[in-house]
Amino acid sequence: MKSRKIYLIWILALATGCYYDVIKPADPNAPPQSVSFSGDLQPIFDANCTSSGCHGGAHEPTLTADKSYNSLMSGGFVNVLIPTESILYQEVNSGSMPPTGKLAPVQIQQILDWIKNGAPNN
C-alpha cells in the first residue's frame, strides 16, 4: 500500500512539474521582454511569411530580411504609441496572418514586445 502512495505522488509531481510547458496566449498587458528584430522576428517572418511567396514581394509589407524593417516602419504597420493597434500585431493576434495557421503565442508576444520597446532596428 505504501508503494502505491509513493507511485501516486510521483505521478502527481510529474504532472504538475510540466505546468510551465503550457502555452499561454499573448498578454498585451505584460511588461515587454527584450526582443531582437533580426534575431527573433526575422526568423518568424522567414518561416511563415516570405517562404510562401506572399510577403516576399507580392504583398505589402515585404518581409524579406533586406527589406522587412523599412517596409514595416514606412508602411504604417507598426504603431509604437499604441502597440496593440499596430496592424502587424492585430493581423497575427487575430490569426488572419499567416494564412497557413496562427503563430505560436510566444511568437505573437515577441512581436508585441518588440513594438512596445519602440520597434528598434536591432
HUWONOR-V810998 format. One line per field, one symbol per residue. psi: psi as a letter, one per 30 degrees, with the letter a starting at -180 (. if undefined). burial: 1 if it has 16 or more other ideal C-beta (glycine too) atoms within 10 Angstrom, else 0. A space follows every 10 residues. Layout:
# HUWONOR-V810998
psi = ???
burial = ???
This chain:
# HUWONOR-V810998
psi = eeeeeeeeee eeeeeffgef fkkklkjffk kklkkkeefe eeeeeeffef fffeggfekk lkgleffeee eeefggfkjf eiefgkeeee eeefgeklff lklkeeeeee eeeeeegghl i.
burial = 0000000000 0000000000 0000010000 0000101001 1101100111 0001110000 1111000110 1100001110 0010010110 0110001100 0010001111 1111111010 00
